[in-house]
Amino acid sequence: MTEAEVVLERKQHILDDLRRGLEFHASSFKEIDDKAKYWLTVSVPSLIGASGYALQMGFSLSPYLLSMMVAVLICLFAAVYFFAATIGSITVSAGILIPEDQKAESCLYYAQSQENWEQYEALRVKITLSALLQNERQTQRKGRHLLVAEALLFRGVPTAACAAAVCAAFTDVCVAHGRGIGATAAIVTGIAIGTGTVATFWIATHNRTSPA
């Protein structure tokens, strides 16, 4: 095997490695998007249904239930937002060398001589590497959004509901009903504590997934 053939084989090996990285990102994009879309089909109807019920019943609900529902709705809204952000429009690169004028003649130019072909090989490695790095950043962004959304849905919703109901009940017991502010104070306190729980899950998960 000549030196030129060895160099060509090495170049192809490098390109194959970079291409495998691009294929991995494409698979990751699909897996993350599919998971986010699935949970959106659960979260969005739940958010709409619970919102409609809360608006219809209003203050006829007990303070504990009303504060709990509002806290859950806030958490669901945040989860839906991050699930939607996961599958939002992003810039994805295929790592293909495309001439700026987008003409076939410009593509065929690189095949006209060995020197031009070597130039093409160098540009192809550069473009593929750039695409790999760009797609890596997109994968990290999508993954962070998905983790935050899942934390809000699976842990934030039940915790916010329990915290809101317990704090509303505790406030209702402690505040004198004779002053006419017991129910209102219970609702406000329950919602505040439930919302604080949502924010805590959001901040904790975001910090855990943020790059160092």
N, C-alpha and C positions, 0 to 999 in steps of 0.2 A: 504493500500500500504506500503510495507516494505521500509526501508531506502535504500536498494540496488536498488530497483525499482525506487525510487525517484531520486537517483543519475544517474541511467541509462537514465531516462527521461530527466533530465537536460542536460546530455551530448548530447543526440540526438537533443535537442532544439538548443544547441550551434552549432552543426554541420549543422543543417538545416539553421540557419542564415548565416553561412559561405558559404554554397552552394548557397543560394540565391544571395550572393555577386558575386560568380563566374558566375552565370547565367546572372546577370546584366552586367558584364564585357563582356561576350560573345556576348550579344545583342548590347552593345556599340561598340565593335570591328566591328561587321557587319554593323551597321548603319554608322559609320565613313568611313569604307572602301567603302561602296556603294556610299556614297556622293562623295568621292574623285574620284572614278572610273568614275562616271557620268561626273564630271567637267573635267576630263582628256580627255574624248571623245570630249569635246568642245575645250579645250585649245590646245591640240596637233595638230589637223588639222589646227586651226587658226594660230598657230606658224609656221607650215610648209608652209602654203599658203602665209602668209604675208612675210615670209623670201624669198620665191621664187620670189614673185612679186618685192620685194625691190632689190634683186640681179639682176633681169632681167632689171629693169628700171634704177637703179643706179642713177647717177647724172642728168639724164634727168628729174627727178622729181623736183618739186620746192623745195627750201630750207626748207620751212615750212613743207611740206608734208614728206620730207625725214627725217628731224629731229624728226617729230612726229612718224613716223613708226619705227625708230630705238628705240626710247624711249618705245614705245608699245611692241616691240619685246623683249627688255630687261626685261620688267615687266612680259610679258607672260612666258618667259623662267624661271624666278624666281618662278612664280606661278606653272608651271609644275613641277619644282624641288620639291617644298614643297608638292604638291599633290602626287607625286610619293613617297616621303619620308613617307607620311602618311600610304600608303599601303605597304611599304617595309617590308622585313623580320624582324620579331621580335620574341622574346622568350615569349611564352605563356604557362602557367602551368595549368594543369587540376585539380591539387590538389588531385591526386590519389597516394596512398602509393604503390610504386613498389619496390620489393626486388632488391638489387644490383645485385644478380646473375640471376635475371629474371627467376626463376624456380618456378613451381607450388608448389613444396614441401615447399618452403619458405613462400608462402602465406598461405598454410594450417597449418603451424606451429602455427599460432596465434589462431587457433580454437581448439587446442588440450587440453587447460585447461583454467580455469577462469583467472588465473594469466596472461597467455599469451594473452588472449583476452583483458584484461584491459591495457596491454602494447600496444596492437594494437590500442585501442581507443585513448590512449594518443598520439601515433604517428600520427594517422589520423587527430586529431585536429591540431597538429603542422604542418603537411604537408599542410593541407587545408588553415590554416592561412597564411603560407608562400606564397602559390599560390595567395591568395587574395591580399596580399600586392604587390607582383610582378606584377600582372595584373592591379592593380590600377596605378602603375607607368607607365605601358605601355599605359593605357587609357589616362593618362595625356599627355604623349609624343605625341600620335597620335592626340589628340585634339588640342594641341598647333600648330602642323604642319598644321592641317586643317584650323585653324583660320588665320594663317599667309597667307596661300595660297588663301583663300577666300578674305582676305583684299586686297591682291595684284591684284586679278582678278577683283573684283567688284568695288573697289575704286581706286586702284593704276593705272589700265590701263586707265580709262577715265581721271583721274587727270594728269597722266604723259603725255598723248596725248595733253591735253589742255595747260599744262605748257610749253611743248616743242614747240608747234606751236606759242604760244603767245610770248615766249622769242625769238624765231627765228625771228619772224616778227619785234619785237622791236629792236633787234640787227641789222637787215637788214636796218631798217630805220635810225638808229643812225650812222652806219659805212658808210664812204664815198665809193660809188661804184667805183669812179674813180681810187682808189688804187688797184682794182682787188681782194680785200679780203672780200668784203661784203658778198657774198654767203657762202664762207667757214666759216667765223666768225659766221654767222647766224646758220649754220648747227651745228657747234661745240657747240655753246652756247645753242641751243635748246636741243641737246642730253644731254649735261651736266646737265641742269636744269631738264629735264625729268628723267634722271637717279637718280639725287638727290631726286626727288619726290618718286621714287620707294624705294630708301634706307630709306627715312623717314617713309614710311608706314611699311616697313619691321621692322625697329628698334622699332617703336612705338608699333606695334602689338606684337612683341616678348617680349618687356618689360612688356606689359600688361598681357600676359599669362604666364610669367615665375613665378615659385613658389617663395614665399617670403623667 
